[in-house]
């Protein structure tokens, strides 16, 4: 099983999984790569830098703060 699917299976609520799956897809579009491949080849420090860039990108694109926070899929709420 891919890391992404393993991580998503850790959430009990189906709606939470759907939300995080969608948010991961947004991040994959941003990095232009499958998240599993990206995580396998990328150092942790770079991952955090890219996540910060993604959050900044969302803010620059005038997403509402609540939307930007909701796209922070790396901060679990479930």
ChimeraX attribute file (.defattr): number of C-alpha atoms within 10 A of each C-alpha:
attribute: neighborCount
match mode: 1-to-1
recipient: residues
	/A:1	6
	/A:2	9
	/A:3	13
	/A:4	15
	/A:5	12
	/A:6	10
	/A:7	13
	/A:8	18
	/A:9	12
	/A:10	10
	/A:11	16
	/A:12	10
	/A:13	11
	/A:14	11
	/A:15	10
	/A:16	16
	/A:17	18
	/A:18	13
	/A:19	15
	/A:20	22
	/A:21	17
	/A:22	14
	/A:23	17
	/A:24	20
	/A:25	16
	/A:26	14
	/A:27	21
	/A:28	15
	/A:29	12
	/A:30	15
	/A:31	15
	/A:32	11
	/A:33	13
	/A:34	14
	/A:35	17
	/A:36	13
	/A:37	11
	/A:38	14
	/A:39	15
	/A:40	10
	/A:41	8
	/A:42	10
	/A:43	10
	/A:44	11
	/A:45	8
	/A:46	11
	/A:47	13
	/A:48	12
	/A:49	11
	/A:50	15
	/A:51	17
	/A:52	13
	/A:53	14
	/A:54	19
	/A:55	18
	/A:56	13
	/A:57	14
	/A:58	18
	/A:59	15
	/A:60	9
	/A:61	9
	/A:62	11
	/A:63	13
	/A:64	11
	/A:65	11
	/A:66	8
	/A:67	12
	/A:68	17
	/A:69	14
	/A:70	16
	/A:71	20
	/A:72	18
	/A:73	18
	/A:74	12
	/A:75	9
	/A:76	10
	/A:77	9
	/A:78	9
